[in-house]
Amino acid sequence: MNPSLPPLKPEFLAMLVKGVSLMLSSCDLDLTPSVMRAVGSRIDDGGRRITAYLGRAQSRQLLANIAASGRLAAVFSQPSTHLTVQFKSRRVRLREPQADDQPYLERYRQSLEQELSVLGFAPLYVQALLAHAPDDLVAVEFEPDEAYDQTPGSRAGSPLMAA
């Protein structure tokens, strides 16, 4: 994370590490947006480095926009509470997934299954939502430059501050 940004509040970091709904977006040079649901995430160094996993075939436009603009926004949200954090980054790197990424994908799926079961959705729904071909994955690594509380309410849009 940008050294000038304060560390994340513990409740946000705990949510990220657990694994909850993650959407990535970018835009092309004409500012036309693209968005895609991630099929997994990995949080390293206390949120200073984040990896999102996408199905490459489903995410062609988003990946092209990231490559062209160098910009990325990532929104993590916990469906049962609407606790939401948004990151923006201009330090993005695409890479091939490694063997050590697999446990993060599995944990993300299990976490989202558990989270959505509270809302009445069966595990089969999450499995369909996150379906991807294992050999079609791409890892999107980024270091956040900006972080915002996007939880609905009076603080939505405010920069994140440490507790």
N, C-alpha and C positions, 0 to 999 in steps of 0.2 A: 504494500500500500504506500502511497505517496507519504514520505516522512513527515510532511506538514499536516497530514490528517491524523486525528487522534485515534487511538485503538477503538475497536468496536465494543459496544456495550455487551456484557456477558449474554444477555438474552438473544441478541442477534447472532453472536458467534455460535451459541449452542444450537440455534435453529439451522444455521448454515451447515454445521458439522453433521447434524442429524440427517439432513437431506430432505428437502421439501420441494414444492413446485418451482421450477426454474425456467424462465423464458429469456431468450437472448434476442437482441435486436441490433440493427445497424441501418445504414442508409447508403444509397449510391451518391454519386457526385452531384446529382440534381436534388438531393435530399428526399428521394422517394424511399420510404421505410420498408424494411423486411423484418420478419419476426419468426421465431421457431422455438418450439418446446425442446428443452434439453432432455436427454434420456438418462442423464446421470451427472453427478458433480463430485468434485474433490476439493477440499479446503486445506491449504497448507500454510504454515508459518502464521498462524493466528488470523487468517483471512488476508494476508498480504499477497498470497498467490492463490488463484482460483482456477480450476480446470472444469470446463463444461464439456460434455460429450454430446455430439450430434450425429444423427444418421446423415451421411454425406449426400446421398441421392435426394433426400427430402429437403436438404438445406442448401442447395446449390446457390440460390439467389443470395441468401444471407452470407454464405462464405465468400461469394464474389464481392459483396458489398464491404465486408470486413477487409478483404484484400485491397480493394480500391480506396476506401476512405481511412482505413486504420482505426476506425472508431467502433466501439462496442458498448452497449448498455445491457446489464443483466439484472433481472428482477427475481428475487427469491421471495416466495410467499407461503405462509403456512395456512392452508385452506380452513382449518378448524377455528383459527383465531384471527385470521387476516393480518397477522404480524407480517410486515413486508419491508424489505430493504432493497434499494436500488444502487447499483454500482455503475460508474461510467469509467471507461478506460480508453487510452490511446496507446497502451502498451499491450498489444495482443499478438499472440503467436499461434499458428496452426501446426499441429504435429500428429503423427501417427500414434494411435494408442499402444501402450506397452502392456506386458503381462501383469504388471503390478497395478494397473488401472482396474482390472476386473472386479476385485472386491468392492471398490467404490461404486461401480455400476450396480452390483447386487444389493449393497446396503441402501442405495438410493431407491431402488425399486421396492424393497421391503418397507422402507420408511414411508414412501408415498402410499403403498398399500395400506399400511396401518393408519396413516393420517386420513385417507379417504374412507376407510371402513367406518370411522366415527361418524361420517356424514351419510352412511348407508350404501356406499359403493362396494361392490364385490371385488376381490383381487383380480378377477378376469378383466375388469374394466381398466385397471392400471396396467396390466400386462399388454393389453391392446394399445393403450395410450403410449406406452414406451417401446413398442415393438420396433425392432431394427435388425438388420443383418449384422452379425458380429464383425464380418470383414468389411463392412461399409462405414464403420465409425471413424470420426475425426475428433481429435481433442483440441479444444480451444482454450489455451492458457492465457490468463491476463492478470495484470497487477492493477488493482483499483486506483484510480486517480481521484475519484470523488465517491462519496457514499451518502445516501439520503434515507431517512425514515419515510417510508411510503405507506405506513399503516394508516388506514382511514381514520380521520379525526383531525383535531386542531393542529397536530404536529406534522401532518403529511407534507412532505416536501422539504422538511428542515434537515440541514446537515446533521450527520450523526456525530454525537459527542460521547466520550467515555463516561461511565457512571461515576 
